[in-house]
Amino acid sequence: MNIKPSLLEDQFVDMTFITRLTGLTDKWFYKLIKDGVFPKPIKLGRSSRWLQSEVEAWLQARIEESRT
């Protein structure tokens, strides 16, 4: 059972963080967003950010998929 952290405990991360974490390109992630496979960004003015917990949950699900 996954419990989402409160917003005070979570962090907003940018695309640079996501691409460094995964080694994949930003273009690939924007395609995944368009296809509805990756969480949509949270718009803060002209910036796009993601909740780190959502990115980690998405990544953990990919890891689990690849191991079954």
HUWORA-V823239 format. One record per helix or strand. SS is the DSSP state (A for helix, B for strand). FROM is the first residue (numbers start at 1). LEN is the number of residues. If there is no record, write none. Layout:
# HUWORA-V823239
SS/FROM/LEN + SS/FROM/LEN
This chain:
# HUWORA-V823239
B/12/2 + A/15/8 + A/26/9 + B/42/3 + B/47/5 + A/52/16
